[in-house]
């Protein structure tokens, strides 16, 4: 995939597909997922520290957060890093970022996690903005099987 992979769907709406994570990051996240509790979270945090642009690491940290606010913070970082990555890959503020592309899933997980945590802390406006943005990026949101 090129650095700037923007595709046009059948309706002419552009679709952005983010690039793959490096094998090193992916391998370390897989290894971290096999750990339990704080060891798992610490291993994921170590991946994020070495690869702070890894959306997979931020999504995993959000999932492994010890409480709502910690998860909220990690998902928010992943969301903002994801917007940067989308722009670097040709996204111009509109168009699809489809779940069907595995490389887009970490960004969408961060946005979804941010939406859910915003609801939990009473940030209704933010939760609504995130929910709308998810449906704009992926009209069939939520995908089957997403926890």
Order of alpha helices (4+ residues) and beta strands (2+ residues): beta-beta-alpha-alpha-alpha-alpha-alpha-alpha
